[in-house]
Amino acid sequence: MRKIALGIVAVAAFASTPALAGTATGTVQVSLNVSSSCSVTAQPLDFGTTNSFAVAIETSSATTVKCTPLAPYSVFVSYGANASGTQRQLASATSTALVKYDVYSDASRTTAWTPTVGTTGVGDGTEKAATLYGRIPVQTAVAAGDYKDTVTVTVSY
């Protein structure tokens, strides 16, 4: 008897549910904003060790720029912390001695990087070479010691 009563209750509950009259639809806007961004990775520009400035000393820094796809960018290099006007200089840690040097954007060292003269490109999401080519020109000898400077690589995008 109990099974019959439960069956009648289930049929009554189903019968009392109103029939569906139709359907309705709506839309949802879906969006995403991908902003442009760039990053710089640079290795030291190390001129090594010397005891003579009778010939130019050259080296390079493996520097890369990575920007989001289709982001146009420009790369600039500051004159450094020890510059005198536009002349980059390595400064001695123990004296007032200075060693002149420069940084170029090409291996032939004909186009100097500056805070206003740089190189341009368009990002594709991969690292692009922006190598810094350094040169210490022939100059007067200086006292022994460690000489350093810091330049800033800026990517505008």
N, C-alpha and C positions, 0 to 999 in steps of 0.2 A: 504494500500500500504506500509505503514511503516513497518508493521509486516512481510510482505513478504521480504522486503529489509534486515531486521535484520536477518531473517532466512537464506537468501542467504549468508550473510557475515559470519555467524556462520559455515555453511557448507563449505565455502571456506577456513576458518581458519583451520578446522579440516582436510580437504583434503590436505592442504599444509604441515602438520606435517609429517615428515618422519617416516616410520615404524621402530620399534625397531628391531635391527638385532640380539640381543642375550643378555647375562648377563655376568657379571664378578664378582668374589668373591675375598676377601682378608682376611687375618687373623690379629688379634690384640692380642699381648701378654698382659696378665693380671697378676699382681704380687702383693705380699704383704710380707713385712719382719716384723716378730714379734720378737722383741728383748727380751732377758731375763731381768727380773727385780725382785728385792726383796724389801720388806719393813719390818721394825721391829716396834712392839708396845710393850711397857713395862710399867708396874705399878711400883710404888716406892718399894724399898726394905726397909721396915720400921721395925726396931727392937723394936719399942715401947718405953716404959719407964721402967727403972730399978734403983735400988739403991744398987745392989749387983752383983758381978761378980763371985760368989762362984759356980755357975753352968752355963753351956753353954746356950746361948740365941739363939733360931733359929726362922727363918721366911722365907718367899719366896716371889718372885715377879712373878706375872702372865705375862710372856713375850711370844710373838708369833712372828713367821716369816711367811711371805706370799710371795711365789715366783711363777713366771709363770710356767705352766705345763712343766715338764721334765727338768727344770733348776736345775742342781746339785748345792748345796750350803754348806758352812761351817759357823758355828757361833762361834765367839770368844768374850771374855770379857777382857777388859783392867784391869790392876792392880789398877787403880784409880789415882786420882789427888794427894793423900797424901801418896802413897806407899813408902815404904823403901825397895828397891829391889823388891822382889816378895811378900812382906808382905803388904796386904791391911790394911789401917788404916783410922779410922774416926778421924777427927781433931776437936778440940774444937774451937768455935768461939771467946772465951774470954781468952784462955790460950794456953800454948804449949802442953797440955795434948793430948794423943792419945789413941784410943781404937783399938786393933787388931781385924780383922774380915776376913772372906773369903767367897767366892761365889763358889758354886758347881753346877754341871750339873745333879746331881741325888739326890733323896730324902734321901738316906742313907748318903749323904754328904761324899762320898769317892773319887769322881773325881772332882778336882778343875777346874773351868773355868780359862783359861789363854789367853793371846794374841796369843799363839801358839798351845794350846791344847783346842780343842772345840768339837763340835758335827757336824755331817753331815746329809744331807737329800737330797731329790729330790722334787722339787715343784710340786704341783698339782693345783695351783690356789686358794687354801684355806689356812686359818691360821693354822699353826702347832705350838704346844706348844714347847717352849724353856725356860722352867721355870728356874729361878735363885733361888737356895736354899742358904740362907745365914746362917752363924753361927758366933757368937762371942764366942770364947773359954773362959774358966776359965782364969782369969788374975787378976793382981793387980787393986784394986779400983782406980778410978780417981775422980777428982773434979766434982761437979755438973755442969751441963750446957748442951748445945746442941752440938752434935757431928755430923759432916757430911762428906760425900765424894761423888764423882761422878765417876762412871765407864761408859765406853763406850762399847756398844754391837755392834760388827761389823759382818756383813753378807757378805761373799765373794761368788760371783757366777760367 
